[in-house]
Amino acid sequence: MIVKPAPGLKVRHPDTKQFLPPEGLTVPDGDIFWTRVANDGDVEIVEEGEATDQSMQSAPKDQPALPAPVDEEDDKQ
């Protein structure tokens, strides 16, 4: 699902602490946090058909990617 801030509001992502972009952010369907925030009226849930793929992003661009899990066998080399 895609969430975007309600008009006039700035909403932070709980993990990255970055503000949601005005065009919205793709989050897991049925996510408890975002469903609760939407019920409070702080974000709007946008239907997939209403949003264009070019305007959506899955994570903030300035947020570094998480490191890959370390496999103990690879670590021994």
Order of alpha helices (4+ residues) and beta strands (2+ residues): beta-beta-alpha-beta-alpha
